[in-house]
């Protein structure tokens, strides 16, 4: 791997570490403020909101400037979101601003991989970036849980700056202040990301052109016989896993009686399994074999349903590792295949923006359904069972869809697989 790749990995690690720690801190900030549970559940879809609204623009923005600069500006916006929480802006609004920064960050983060590396290293690079992202999720949720816990927060709140009243008086506020510094560190690494030499694509003078171009790219990827399958799979996977991050917190509280600090460790356990699965996939899977993981997604759906019957943490921990491992193993090759097709069809930044739009729209929709159901009294157990049934049934349909493509569009599918196999060798 090129030297610049590791600088990108460092920036991604600290940015993702802060993202996940901030989620736990925001949940506790709402909880300590007496907010109803539906508002805590709504953090997930509110974070996804600008991924959907800005999707036509962030891809073009990522292709307009050097991607290291885009990542720097995005992390700076996340710092602003943290500051808003600390000055009393409603956490849901402030967290939406952080989501805006994340929406702008993602196309640059993934798009720079296709500029820096040859296609033959994309699966390996995705394994690295997904594995490191999952590691940051593990450490991030654990860090967030510890920062809002009394042992660490008591120490943080005792820190006194002479002649300066910070207004930081509660454990979640102290946690958010520390997390803001992590975003600053990530932004610092962004400044050292090298220029790749890739040509910058012009930004249309009229925003309507961006919307029509984005729609064209969306349709182009959904019509591609391999792109549509990988896009459908990753859209559903991230839609469900994005909401499971909160649902596991709710499940741990209901099934095990855990508070935020203890429950956050179980989210980290899922991420451990995902990291293991991602690393194994990066070593074993080839780009042209990505669609072979579809049956694993069906199995994962059924495993989610079994979670509602677990009441013992010693059973839950290995079960959650297995669940995460299957998810990591299937998402790495599917992400790589999607990036490969998108890069060939429309360019890296626009491709990732289309991917983010679909995945975050799924998170937004499922998150809205979950927070609404929570508001009318549906239990976490019922929601988990519903998510599991949804994953298994829709992935079965996606599998049938791909099988139909291989029968009725065999020549096109074979041509695309041959291209993937050829690129994987270079």
QUIFEN-V686288 format. One record per pair of residues at least 12 apart in sequence whose C-alpha atoms are under 6 Angstrom apart, sorted by the first residue. I is the first residue (numbers start at 1). J is the second residue. D is the distance in whole Angstrom. If there is no record, write none. Layout:
# QUIFEN-V686288
i;j;d
I;J;D
I;J;D
This chain:
# QUIFEN-V686288
i;j;d
4;194;6
7;193;6
11;186;5
11;189;5
11;190;6
13;136;6
14;186;5
15;183;6
15;186;5
16;136;6
17;136;5
17;137;6
17;140;4
18;179;5
18;182;6
20;137;6
20;140;5
20;141;5
21;140;4
21;141;5
21;143;6
21;144;4
24;144;5
25;144;6
25;172;5
27;40;6
29;172;5
38;371;5
38;374;6
38;375;5
41;371;5
42;371;6
45;364;4
45;367;5
46;96;5
47;96;5
47;99;4
48;360;5
48;364;6
50;100;5
51;103;5
51;357;6
52;357;5
52;361;6
55;353;6
55;357;6
56;210;6
56;211;5
56;214;5
58;104;5
59;107;6
59;349;5
59;350;4
59;353;5
62;108;5
62;349;6
63;200;6
63;201;5
63;349;6
64;200;5
64;201;5
64;202;6
67;108;5
68;190;5
68;193;5
71;105;5
72;187;5
72;190;5
74;101;4
74;104;6
74;105;5
75;183;6
75;187;6
77;101;5
78;98;4
78;101;5
79;180;5
81;94;5
81;97;5
81;98;5
82;180;6
107;349;5
107;352;5
107;353;6
111;348;5
111;349;5
116;196;6
119;423;6
119;424;6
120;424;4
120;425;6
120;426;5
123;282;6
123;336;5
124;282;5
127;278;5
127;279;6
127;282;5
131;275;5
131;278;6
134;271;6
134;275;5
138;268;4
138;271;6
141;264;6
142;264;6
142;265;6
145;261;4
145;264;6
147;175;5
148;171;5
148;172;5
148;175;6
149;261;6
153;171;5
218;354;6
227;338;6
227;341;6
230;334;5
230;338;6
235;358;6
235;359;4
238;359;6
239;359;6
239;362;5
239;363;4
249;263;5
251;380;6
255;311;6
269;321;6
270;320;5
270;321;5
270;324;5
273;321;4
273;322;6
273;324;4
273;325;4
274;324;4
274;325;4
274;327;6
274;328;4
276;325;6
277;325;4
277;328;4
277;329;4
278;328;4
278;329;5
278;332;6
281;329;5
287;337;6
288;417;5
288;420;5
288;421;6
290;333;5
290;334;6
293;330;5
298;392;4
298;395;6
301;388;4
301;391;5
301;392;4
302;388;6
304;388;5
305;385;5
305;388;5
308;381;5
